[in-house]
Amino acid sequence: MATLWLAVSNACMPVFRFSQRISGNFSTILLASKCRFFGIGKFVATNPGLSAAALMVILAPSLIVVVMGGATVFDFADDGALPDRQIVRLLEGEQLAPPPALPPEVFTTREVEMVRPDIAHASRNWKQLDQEFTQRLLIVFKLMKERHGYEMVLIEGYRSPERQAQLQAQGSHVTQVGANMSYHQHGLAADSAFYRDGKVVISERDPWVMRGYELYGQIAEQLGLTWGGGWKMQDYGHVELRRKGVLGHPAR
């Protein structure tokens, strides 16, 4: 029995302390003392006002959140990925400069031509690309080098409508979209590969290359870019910065 009274007493202690802060007069202290001896139920029944005040103190933090529009202060959802601090700093920092141009002959090897037909006529001029897209892509290149040891190289950036039409004419294995239906025409897309031992390495049969493409896609998506490796017709070296109103539907 003594244990029961002790439990009831401990349960009412917050009310007792609250009543002391509210008034401090003898009658309030007496009401709280009654609670200690006769139980919470009787105290609430005989003192509805004071009980309501105590309840409001307990519920106040939740009510504030509701009144302010239900804003989440702390989000512990499983899919709430935390932003990469280094990427945030790079996006807010100084503008990165494009790497020096490589000799044209490194892009015309048999290996490169097999994967990227007619690549000799592709534009690798960074100035023709959208400035925001350029910075995001350069950050991808930087992180690929620093984090994973992959040196990346731009294979093709801006693509004219005429060139897009020519590539489409070569077959769906090259591209499935025609002129003005690609983000390349707006300077918002680029095809990239890897540079190793003085050569452009692009073959998907190379496990080292495929691992690089996976890492490339992961970092690109962290920077808000769309990676072609996730498409039905996979284009591992392709990334684009999608904007509303630029194209009528997802295309490359």
Secondary structure as UniProt FT lines:
FT   HELIX           2..22
FT   HELIX           26..38
FT   HELIX           40..46
FT   HELIX           48..67
FT   TURN            68..69
FT   TURN            78..79
FT   HELIX           85..92
FT   HELIX           104..107
FT   HELIX           110..115
FT   TURN            117..118
FT   HELIX           119..121
FT   HELIX           126..128
FT   HELIX           131..148
FT   STRAND          152..156
FT   HELIX           161..169
FT   TURN            172..174
FT   TURN            179..180
FT   HELIX           183..186
FT   STRAND          189..196
FT   TURN            197..198
FT   STRAND          199..201
FT   TURN            204..205
FT   HELIX           207..222
FT   TURN            223..224
FT   STRAND          226..227
FT   HELIX           228..230
FT   TURN            236..237
FT   STRAND          238..240
FT   TURN            244..246
//
